[in-house]
Amino acid sequence: MKKIVITLAFALGLIHVNAQTEKTADSYNKWSVELSGGLTKPQRPFSAGYATNTLGPWTGDLGVRYMFNNKFGLKADFGYNSFTAKGSSIDFDSKYYRVDLQAVANLGRIMNFETWTNTFGLLGHAGFGYAQLKSDSFRGSDEMGNFIAGVTGQIRLSNRIALTGDFSTILNASQDRSFDGAYLDGNRGFSGLMFNGTVGLNIYLGKNAKHADWTVISENVDLRDYDNKIADLENQIKNIPQSKQVIVEKPVTTTTNVVSDKDIVKEMINDKYYSVYFDFNKATPIENSTAAIDVVLTYLRKNPSANLDIIGYADQVGKAEYNEKLSNHRANNVKTIFEKAGIASSRLNVVASGADTSIQKDSEEARRLARRVTFKVN
């Protein structure tokens, strides 16, 4: 029976480690819609006597983005700029329209922002497109190519919305008209230059909880602690004492050296083979943790004299005081589960251990293993 118990625990441990460390492309959302508006400054070219305000209204942008993974993606966007004369300038009214295809890099993930924040992000983008300039100074439109590059700061408001602030530079090629509408002779290179500053929203689409912008995937997870536990289980299986028969002439007596199953379960609970895990900054156990709770609950029911320490942990992200409160909240929530299942509160003791410093801080997948509640049977 002891072999069965340990083998089942071994399988449960492997399943849980796989569930905690596996992060597939289907586990996060990839699509988003981007809306923004703000101020613009056309820098050059201008004809003599024409100018705009240093920062003038207005520019708008609408984009759709697709992330191939949590670091790189593509977006298509449409932009609009309005240019008007400032007080001392000759009067003019011009409109600029563009369509661009841009590569996007999630600089926040590339630079490991997750080691110090899960609220702020940073995107870089660059690409090429087609643009038109229209003005009350001429008929038709001036068609040109453009190159755009910029950076977008993000503040995550929820898993569905992020507040953005973007600064972009646009270079126009083959711009035949100045921004005020006058004709330019022989101006075929990247002579047009303008700047945009906008504030807006990223709206994340999809059925999953998080978008790629805020998903951390680590391929170098340190599972040495689990390898040690697995090796320990293998040794326990090899060293399980077998029943021995001692035969004498009369009578026949059988003596048995077998450790009781309940002591095996107690040992494995205390060695942290059964743990309850949590998502980042959450105090509600994840679904995969129900099996561990069931094992501990069954043991307490079968051993009414046993008491239980419920030990809460957090990962190392955030301040120590906050992690202390979070670990206490997690442990108390697990205690509530046992109480609702009929275990007396007097048998349950909550221990808030704060951040688990034994787990890697710089790996998201390792930090998943730190966000947990363990148990000790007394």
C-alpha positions in Angstrom: 0.0 0.0 0.0 2.8 2.4 0.8 4.2 1.9 -2.8 0.8 2.9 -4.2 0.5 6.0 -2.0 4.0 7.2 -2.9 3.6 6.4 -6.6 0.3 8.4 -6.7 2.0 11.3 -5.0 4.9 11.1 -7.5 2.5 11.2 -10.4 0.6 14.1 -8.8 3.8 16.0 -8.4 4.9 15.5 -12.0 1.4 16.6 -13.3 1.5 19.8 -11.1 5.0 20.7 -12.1 4.0 20.4 -15.8 0.9 22.5 -15.2 2.9 25.2 -13.5 5.8 25.4 -16.0 4.0 24.8 -19.3 3.0 28.0 -21.1 1.8 27.4 -24.7 1.0 29.9 -27.4 -2.7 29.3 -26.7 -2.6 30.4 -23.1 -2.6 34.2 -23.8 -4.4 36.6 -26.1 -2.6 37.9 -29.2 -5.0 40.5 -30.7 -5.5 44.1 -29.6 -7.1 47.3 -30.9 -5.3 50.6 -30.3 -7.0 54.0 -30.1 -5.1 57.2 -29.5 -5.2 61.0 -30.0 -3.0 63.9 -29.2 -0.7 66.6 -30.6 1.4 66.9 -33.7 4.4 69.0 -35.0 5.3 69.0 -38.7 9.0 70.0 -38.6 9.8 70.3 -42.3 9.3 71.3 -45.1 7.6 74.7 -44.9 7.5 77.6 -47.2 8.7 81.0 -46.1 6.0 82.8 -44.1 4.2 79.6 -43.0 4.4 77.9 -39.6 2.4 75.9 -37.1 2.3 76.0 -33.3 5.1 74.2 -31.5 2.6 71.6 -30.6 -0.7 71.8 -32.5 -3.9 69.9 -32.6 -4.5 67.3 -33.6 -3.5 63.8 -34.5 -5.4 60.5 -34.2 -4.5 56.9 -34.7 -6.4 53.6 -35.0 -4.5 50.3 -35.1 -4.9 46.6 -34.9 -2.0 44.5 -33.5 -1.2 40.8 -33.6 1.6 39.3 -31.4 3.4 36.2 -32.6 4.6 35.6 -29.1 5.0 37.7 -26.0 7.9 39.7 -27.5 7.3 40.3 -31.2 4.3 41.2 -33.4 2.9 43.2 -36.2 0.4 46.0 -36.4 -1.5 47.9 -39.1 -2.6 51.4 -38.3 -4.3 54.4 -39.8 -3.3 57.9 -38.9 -4.7 61.4 -39.4 -3.0 64.8 -38.8 -4.4 68.3 -39.1 -2.0 71.2 -39.7 -3.1 74.8 -39.4 -1.3 78.2 -39.2 -0.3 79.8 -36.0 -1.1 83.4 -35.3 1.7 85.1 -37.3 1.7 82.6 -40.2 0.1 83.0 -43.5 -3.2 81.1 -43.2 -3.4 77.5 -44.5 -5.3 74.3 -43.6 -3.7 70.9 -44.5 -4.6 67.3 -43.8 -2.3 64.3 -43.6 -3.5 60.7 -43.9 -1.3 57.6 -43.6 -1.6 53.8 -43.5 1.4 51.8 -42.1 2.5 48.2 -41.4 4.8 48.1 -38.4 6.9 45.6 -36.6 6.3 45.7 -32.8 8.8 44.7 -30.0 7.6 44.2 -26.4 10.6 46.0 -24.8 9.1 45.4 -21.3 9.4 41.6 -21.7 12.8 41.8 -23.5 14.2 43.9 -20.7 12.5 41.8 -18.0 10.3 44.5 -16.5 8.5 41.7 -14.6 11.4 41.6 -12.1 10.2 44.9 -10.7 6.7 45.6 -12.0 3.6 44.0 -13.5 1.9 47.3 -14.1 4.2 49.2 -16.5 5.1 48.1 -20.0 7.0 49.5 -23.0 6.6 48.8 -26.7 8.8 49.8 -29.6 7.4 50.0 -33.2 8.7 50.8 -36.7 7.6 50.3 -40.2 6.7 51.7 -43.6 3.5 52.9 -45.3 1.7 55.1 -47.7 0.6 58.7 -47.1 -1.3 61.6 -48.7 -1.2 65.3 -48.0 -4.1 67.5 -48.9 -4.4 71.2 -48.5 -6.6 74.2 -49.3 -3.6 75.5 -51.2 -3.8 73.0 -54.1 -6.1 70.5 -55.7 -5.8 66.8 -55.4 -3.3 65.2 -53.1 0.4 64.7 -52.7 1.2 61.0 -52.5 4.3 59.8 -50.7 5.9 56.9 -48.8 6.7 57.1 -45.2 8.8 55.6 -42.4 7.5 55.6 -38.9 9.2 54.7 -35.6 8.3 55.2 -32.0 7.9 54.0 -28.4 4.7 53.4 -26.5 4.6 53.4 -22.7 1.8 51.3 -21.1 0.0 51.2 -17.8 -2.1 48.1 -17.3 -5.5 49.0 -15.9 -6.9 45.5 -16.2 -6.3 42.3 -18.2 -8.4 43.9 -21.0 -7.3 47.5 -21.1 -4.0 49.4 -20.9 -3.5 53.2 -20.9 -0.8 54.2 -23.4 1.4 57.2 -24.1 3.2 57.2 -27.5 5.9 59.3 -29.2 6.5 58.7 -32.9 8.7 60.2 -35.6 7.5 60.1 -39.2 9.8 60.6 -42.3 8.2 61.2 -45.7 9.8 60.2 -48.9 9.0 61.8 -52.3 7.0 64.6 -50.7 6.3 67.1 -53.5 4.4 69.6 -51.4 5.4 71.4 -48.2 3.0 71.0 -45.3 1.5 74.3 -46.1 0.7 73.2 -49.6 3.4 75.0 -51.7 5.2 73.1 -54.5 8.7 71.7 -53.9 11.1 71.2 -56.8 13.2 68.0 -56.9 12.5 67.0 -53.3 12.5 63.2 -53.7 14.3 61.8 -50.6 13.2 61.4 -47.0 12.9 65.2 -46.6 9.6 65.4 -44.7 9.7 65.2 -40.9 7.0 65.3 -38.3 6.5 64.3 -34.7 3.4 62.9 -33.0 2.6 62.6 -29.3 -0.6 60.7 -28.3 -2.4 59.2 -25.3 -4.8 56.3 -25.8 -5.9 52.8 -24.9 -4.9 49.3 -25.8 -8.0 47.1 -25.8 -7.1 43.4 -25.6 -9.2 40.8 -27.4 -9.5 37.0 -26.8 -10.8 34.4 -24.5 -7.7 34.0 -22.3 -7.0 36.0 -19.1 -3.9 37.8 -20.2 -2.5 39.4 -23.4 0.9 38.7 -24.7 2.0 42.2 -23.6 1.8 41.0 -19.9 2.7 37.3 -20.3 6.1 36.1 -19.2 7.5 32.9 -20.6 10.7 31.4 -19.2 12.5 28.5 -20.9 15.1 28.2 -18.2 13.2 27.1 -15.1 15.2 25.7 -12.3 13.5 22.5 -11.2 16.4 21.1 -9.2 14.3 21.1 -6.0 11.7 18.9 -7.7 14.4 16.7 -9.2 15.7 16.1 -5.6 12.1 15.4 -4.4 11.7 12.8 -7.2 15.0 11.2 -6.4 13.9 11.0 -2.7 10.7 9.3 -3.7 12.5 6.8 -5.7 14.8 6.0 -2.8 11.8 5.6 -0.4 10.2 3.1 -2.8 13.4 1.1 -3.0 13.9 1.1 0.8 10.3 0.2 1.8 10.7 -2.7 4.2 9.0 -5.9 3.2 7.0 -8.3 5.4 9.1 -11.0 6.9 8.1 -14.5 8.2 9.8 -16.0 11.2 9.0 -19.8 11.3 9.5 -21.9 14.4 8.4 -25.5 15.1 5.2 -24.6 16.9 3.3 -22.3 16.6 3.9 -20.4 13.4 4.3 -16.7 14.1 4.4 -13.8 11.5 6.0 -10.5 12.4 5.5 -7.5 10.2 7.7 -4.4 9.9 5.4 -2.1 7.9 5.0 1.7 8.4 1.3 2.7 8.6 -0.2 4.5 5.6 -1.3 7.5 7.6 2.3 8.1 8.7 3.4 8.0 5.1 0.8 10.6 4.1 1.8 12.8 7.1 5.5 12.6 6.1 4.7 13.6 2.6 2.4 16.5 3.7 5.2 17.8 5.9 7.8 17.4 3.1 5.6 19.8 1.0 4.6 17.2 -1.7 1.1 18.6 -1.4 0.9 22.3 -1.9 -1.8 24.8 -3.0 -0.8 27.3 -5.7 -2.0 30.8 -6.7 -1.9 33.1 -9.6 0.1 36.4 -9.3 -1.3 38.8 -6.7 -4.3 36.5 -6.1 -5.4 34.8 -2.9 -7.8 32.2 -4.4 -6.2 28.8 -5.1 -5.9 27.7 -8.7 -8.0 24.8 -9.9 -5.1 22.4 -10.1 -4.6 22.7 -6.4 -7.8 20.9 -5.4 -6.2 17.5 -5.4 -3.6 18.6 -2.7 -6.4 20.1 -0.5 -8.4 16.8 -0.8 -5.4 14.8 0.4 -4.8 17.0 3.4 -8.5 17.2 4.2 -8.9 13.4 4.1 -5.9 13.0 6.5 -7.4 15.4 9.0 -10.7 13.6 8.9 -9.1 10.3 9.5 -6.9 11.7 12.3 -9.1 13.9 14.5 -6.3 14.4 17.0 -4.0 16.0 14.4 -3.5 19.7 14.1 -2.3 21.5 11.0 -0.1 24.5 10.3 -1.2 26.3 7.1 1.9 28.2 5.8 1.4 30.9 3.2 4.0 32.2 0.8 4.3 34.9 -1.9 6.9 35.4 -4.6 9.6 38.0 -4.3 8.0 40.6 -6.5 6.8 43.6 -4.5 7.5 45.0 -1.1 8.1 42.7 1.9 5.2 44.2 3.9 2.7 43.6 1.0 4.0 40.0 0.5 3.5 39.3 4.2 -0.1 40.4 4.0 -0.6 38.4 0.8 0.8 35.2 2.2 -1.4 35.6 5.3 -4.5 36.1 3.0 -3.7 33.0 1.0 -3.2 30.9 4.1 -6.5 32.2 5.7 -8.4 31.4 2.5 -7.2 27.8 2.6 -8.1 27.6 6.3 -11.6 28.8 5.4 -11.9 25.9 2.9 -11.0 23.4 5.6 -13.4 25.0 8.1 -16.3 24.8 5.6 -15.4 21.2 5.1 -16.0 20.5 8.8 -12.5 20.9 10.3 -12.5 22.7 13.6 -10.8 26.1 13.6 -8.9 25.2 16.7 -7.1 22.5 14.8 -5.9 25.0 12.1 -3.0 27.5 12.6 -2.2 30.1 10.0 1.5 31.0 9.4 2.3 34.0 7.1 5.9 33.5 5.8 6.0 36.3 3.3 8.2 36.0 0.2 9.7 32.6 -0.5 13.4 33.5 -1.0 14.3 29.9 -1.9 12.7 30.3 -5.3 14.4 32.1 -8.2 13.3 35.7 -8.5 14.2 36.3 -12.1 12.1 33.5 -13.6 8.3 33.8 -14.0 7.8 30.0 -14.1 9.9 29.6 -10.9 7.9 32.4 -9.2 4.7 30.4 -10.0 6.0 27.7 -7.7 6.7 30.2 -4.9 3.1 31.5 -4.8 1.8 28.7 -2.6 0.5 27.4 0.7 2.2 24.4 2.3 1.2 22.3 5.3 2.7 20.8 8.5 0.8 18.2 10.5 1.4 18.4 14.2 
